[in-house]
Amino acid sequence: MITLEQFIVDRQQELADATGAFSKILRDIGLGAKLISFYLRRASLADVLGELGLTNIQGESVQKLDHLANTLFSQVMRKNPHVAGFASEEEEDIVPTNPNGKYVVLFDPLDGSSNIDVGVPVGTIFSIYQRVSPAGEPVQVADFLQGGCAQVGAGYVLYGTSTLLFYTTGQGVHGFTLEPAAGEFLLTYPQVSMPATSQYYSFNDNQLHEWEPALQRYVADLHARNRTASKPQSLRYVGSLVADFHRNLLKGGLFMYPGTVKKPEGKLRLLYEGYPMAWLTEQAGGKATNGKVALLEVPAEKIHQRTPLFLGPASEIDHLLSFTANVSVETL
């Protein structure tokens, strides 16, 4: 059995210029995930369910566990000497930590937290960049706005029937399962590949009438193909990005969270959700887009930037783009 730490160390030894700094950050992310997993299992017993009575920078109600998860990850990042600063979906601004650190970390501490009260799986999403500002000085916003292609690490943790950690450093996607008795993440999904065809599709069509006409035509085509297919795709959507994505990554499926004609920027955050999930998708052999261009090519302009998000097998994403990519705003 290979632990997360051993796996990281073994791969680090393959790099001539490895210093151990990046590996320490990944191990600390694993530590934060273990702590959150512990509190989630006791949530209903420890009175940490429900809303805290505050709103975050996004204008959304803060769940008690949102606040707890953000606090835990913040403490872990502050104590890591290699982290120069971090940004969180729950924080208004970037948070400088160690000016001598080489990396910056972005995270959505508890994605899908509104589902916690009913036992739906939730997750943590993270992304790591090597800073571009001079070492020894406080980090700058530019360190966090390098774009999706500059990521050096990204991943997610799924808190469900098991606690799973999947990550990539640009050499494929690898998954680990937390063994509670040992307190260790063990390698259980080496070199994950997304199936080439979609078995599922995951989206909330409640606002279908407000989507751009090109996307409505794609959905109509999807349903038409299902009516004649020998093995039609099935709808699977729980409203937790990490849970929906994880299922589709392993089983093959399309995830969509588009914008609307009135709000084309969408709802999901480019830096905390879009970039890391897009890179994981591509490293597993799939494709990721905002409906027009590859998501990793979308420029980052602000730390809480929003984006439409489409993730799935390359063939299905290409088919979707044949409807949406060449449509101008004037024709909507």
C-alpha positions in Angstrom: 0.0 0.0 0.0 1.4 3.4 -1.1 0.6 6.4 1.1 0.1 9.9 -0.3 3.3 11.0 1.3 5.3 8.1 -0.1 3.9 8.6 -3.5 4.8 12.3 -3.4 8.4 11.6 -2.2 8.9 8.9 -4.8 7.9 11.2 -7.6 9.9 14.1 -6.1 13.0 12.0 -6.4 12.5 11.8 -10.2 13.0 15.6 -10.4 16.6 16.9 -10.3 15.7 20.3 -8.9 13.2 19.1 -6.3 13.5 20.8 -2.9 10.6 19.2 -1.0 8.7 22.5 -0.7 5.9 21.6 -3.2 5.6 18.1 -1.6 5.2 19.7 1.9 2.3 21.8 0.5 0.5 18.7 -0.9 1.0 16.9 2.4 -0.4 19.8 4.3 -3.5 19.9 2.0 -3.9 16.3 2.9 -3.7 17.2 6.6 -6.4 19.9 6.2 -8.6 17.3 4.4 -8.3 14.8 7.2 -9.3 17.5 9.7 -12.3 18.5 7.7 -13.3 14.9 7.2 -13.3 14.4 10.9 -15.6 17.3 11.6 -17.9 16.4 8.8 -18.5 13.0 10.3 -19.5 14.6 13.6 -21.3 17.6 12.1 -24.8 16.8 13.4 -23.4 15.8 16.8 -21.2 18.8 17.2 -23.8 21.4 16.3 -21.9 22.7 13.3 -24.7 22.3 10.7 -26.7 25.2 9.3 -26.0 28.8 8.6 -23.6 31.0 10.6 -25.6 34.2 10.1 -23.0 35.8 7.9 -22.5 36.4 4.1 -19.3 35.9 2.2 -17.7 38.1 -0.5 -20.0 36.3 -3.0 -23.1 37.5 -1.2 -23.9 33.9 -0.2 -24.9 32.7 3.3 -22.0 31.2 5.1 -22.5 27.8 6.5 -21.0 26.9 9.9 -18.9 24.3 8.2 -17.8 26.7 5.4 -16.3 28.9 8.1 -14.7 25.9 9.9 -13.2 24.5 6.7 -11.8 27.9 5.7 -10.3 28.4 9.2 -8.7 25.0 9.1 -7.1 25.4 5.7 -6.1 29.0 6.5 -4.2 27.8 9.6 -2.5 25.0 7.8 -1.4 27.4 5.0 -0.2 30.0 7.4 2.1 27.5 9.2 3.7 26.2 6.0 7.0 28.1 5.4 6.8 27.4 1.6 3.4 29.2 1.1 3.9 32.9 0.4 0.1 33.5 0.5 -3.3 32.1 -0.2 -6.6 33.0 -1.6 -9.9 31.5 -0.6 -13.4 31.7 -2.0 -14.5 32.7 1.5 -11.9 35.6 1.8 -12.4 39.0 0.2 -8.7 39.6 -0.6 -5.5 37.5 -1.0 -3.8 36.7 2.3 0.0 37.1 2.5 1.7 34.7 4.8 5.5 33.9 4.5 7.2 36.4 2.2 10.0 33.9 1.6 7.6 31.2 0.4 7.9 30.0 -3.2 4.2 29.1 -3.8 0.7 30.5 -3.6 -2.4 28.3 -3.0 -6.0 28.9 -3.9 -8.9 26.9 -2.5 -12.6 26.5 -2.2 -12.6 25.1 1.3 -16.0 23.4 1.2 -17.7 23.2 -2.2 -21.4 22.3 -2.1 -21.8 23.2 1.5 -25.5 24.0 1.1 -26.0 20.2 0.7 -24.4 19.2 4.0 -27.6 19.2 6.0 -29.1 16.4 3.9 -25.9 14.3 3.7 -25.0 14.9 0.1 -21.2 14.5 -0.5 -19.2 17.8 -0.5 -15.6 18.6 -1.4 -12.6 20.8 -1.3 -10.9 22.2 -4.4 -7.3 23.5 -4.5 -4.9 25.0 -6.9 -1.1 25.7 -6.6 1.1 28.2 -8.4 4.7 29.2 -8.2 4.8 32.9 -7.3 6.1 35.4 -9.9 6.7 38.3 -7.5 10.2 38.6 -5.9 10.9 36.3 -2.9 11.3 38.2 0.3 8.4 40.6 -0.5 4.7 40.2 0.2 2.8 38.4 -2.5 0.9 40.4 -5.1 -2.5 39.8 -6.7 -0.5 39.1 -9.9 0.8 35.9 -8.3 -2.8 34.6 -8.2 -3.8 35.7 -11.7 -1.3 33.8 -13.8 -3.9 31.8 -15.7 -4.9 28.2 -15.7 -1.9 27.0 -17.8 0.5 28.2 -15.0 -0.8 25.8 -12.4 1.8 23.5 -10.9 -0.7 21.5 -8.9 -4.5 21.1 -8.6 -6.9 18.7 -7.1 -10.0 18.0 -5.0 -11.1 16.2 -1.9 -14.4 14.4 -1.9 -16.1 13.8 1.5 -18.6 11.1 1.0 -18.9 7.4 1.8 -15.1 7.6 1.7 -12.8 10.6 1.8 -10.9 10.7 -1.5 -8.1 13.0 -2.7 -7.4 13.3 -6.4 -4.6 15.6 -7.7 -2.4 16.3 -10.7 0.9 18.0 -11.2 0.8 17.7 -15.0 1.7 14.0 -15.1 -1.7 12.5 -15.0 -4.4 12.3 -12.3 -3.9 10.1 -9.2 -6.5 9.3 -6.5 -6.1 8.3 -2.9 -8.6 7.0 -0.3 -8.3 8.0 3.4 -7.9 4.9 5.6 -9.4 6.2 8.9 -7.7 3.6 11.1 -4.3 4.5 9.9 -5.0 8.2 9.3 -3.3 7.9 5.9 -4.4 8.5 2.3 -3.6 5.3 0.3 -3.2 5.2 -3.5 -6.3 3.5 -4.9 -6.7 5.2 -8.3 -3.4 5.4 -10.2 -3.3 7.2 -13.5 -7.0 8.0 -13.9 -8.4 8.3 -17.4 -11.9 9.7 -18.2 -13.9 7.3 -20.4 -14.0 8.5 -24.0 -17.8 8.5 -24.1 -20.4 10.0 -21.9 -22.5 7.7 -19.7 -24.1 10.6 -17.8 -24.9 14.3 -18.1 -25.0 16.6 -15.1 -26.7 20.0 -15.2 -29.6 21.9 -13.8 -32.0 22.8 -16.6 -34.2 24.9 -14.4 -33.0 28.0 -16.3 -32.8 26.4 -19.7 -35.1 29.0 -21.1 -32.6 31.7 -20.1 -29.6 30.0 -21.7 -28.3 31.2 -25.0 -30.2 29.7 -27.9 -27.2 27.8 -29.2 -26.9 25.9 -25.9 -30.6 25.2 -25.9 -30.2 23.6 -29.4 -27.3 21.5 -28.0 -29.5 20.2 -25.2 -32.3 19.4 -27.6 -29.8 17.5 -29.7 -28.6 15.6 -26.6 -32.1 14.5 -25.8 -32.7 13.6 -29.5 -29.6 11.4 -29.5 -30.7 9.7 -26.3 -34.1 8.8 -27.8 -32.4 6.8 -30.6 -29.3 5.6 -28.8 -28.9 1.9 -27.8 -27.4 3.1 -24.6 -28.7 6.6 -23.8 -27.0 8.9 -21.3 -28.6 9.2 -17.9 -29.2 12.4 -16.0 -27.2 12.4 -12.7 -27.0 15.8 -10.9 -26.7 16.3 -7.1 -25.6 20.0 -7.2 -22.2 19.5 -5.6 -19.5 20.2 -8.2 -16.9 17.9 -6.7 -19.4 15.0 -6.4 -20.8 15.4 -9.9 -17.4 15.8 -11.4 -15.9 12.8 -9.5 -18.6 10.5 -10.8 -18.2 11.7 -14.4 -14.4 11.5 -14.2 -14.6 7.8 -13.3 -17.7 6.8 -15.2 -17.7 9.2 -18.1 -20.0 12.1 -18.3 -20.6 15.8 -19.2 -20.9 18.5 -16.5 -22.4 21.8 -17.4 -22.9 25.0 -15.4 -23.5 27.7 -18.1 -24.2 31.3 -17.7 -27.5 32.9 -18.9 -28.1 35.5 -21.5 -28.5 38.1 -18.8 -25.6 36.8 -16.7 -23.2 35.3 -19.3 -20.3 35.2 -16.7 -22.0 32.3 -15.0 -21.8 31.5 -11.3 -18.8 29.3 -10.7 -15.4 30.8 -9.8 -12.7 30.7 -12.4 -9.7 30.5 -10.1 -11.1 28.3 -7.3 -13.3 25.9 -9.3 -12.8 26.4 -13.1 -9.1 26.2 -13.5 -8.3 23.3 -11.2 -11.2 21.2 -12.5 -10.3 22.0 -16.1 -6.7 20.9 -15.6 -7.8 17.7 -13.9 -10.2 17.0 -16.8 -7.5 17.5 -19.4 -4.9 15.5 -17.6 -7.4 12.6 -17.5 -7.9 12.9 -21.3 -11.1 15.0 -21.4 -11.7 18.6 -22.3 -12.8 21.8 -20.5 -14.3 24.9 -22.0 -16.4 28.0 -21.1 -18.5 27.3 -24.1 -16.4 29.3 -26.5 -12.7 28.5 -25.8 -10.6 26.2 -23.7 -11.1 27.1 -20.1 -7.4 27.1 -19.3 -6.9 29.8 -21.9 -9.4 32.2 -20.4 -7.4 35.1 -18.8 -7.7 35.7 -15.1 -8.5 39.3 -14.3 -9.7 39.2 -10.7 -9.5 36.7 -7.9 -13.3 36.2 -7.7 -13.9 36.1 -11.4 -16.8 33.9 -12.5 -17.1 31.6 -15.5 -19.4 29.2 -17.3 -18.1 25.7 -17.0 -18.3 22.6 -19.3 -16.3 19.5 -18.5 -16.4 16.1 -20.1 -15.1 13.6 -22.7 -13.3 15.3 -25.6 -15.8 14.0 -28.2 -18.8 15.4 -26.2 -17.2 18.7 -25.6 -16.3 19.0 -29.3 -19.9 18.3 -30.2 -21.1 20.9 -27.7 -18.7 23.5 -29.2 -20.0 22.8 -32.7 -23.2 24.5 -31.4 -21.8 27.3 -29.2 -18.2 28.2 -30.1 -18.9 30.3 -33.2 -22.0 32.1 -31.9 -21.5 35.8 -31.4 -23.3 37.8 -28.7 -25.2 39.8 -31.4 -27.0 36.7 -32.6 -28.3 35.6 -29.1 
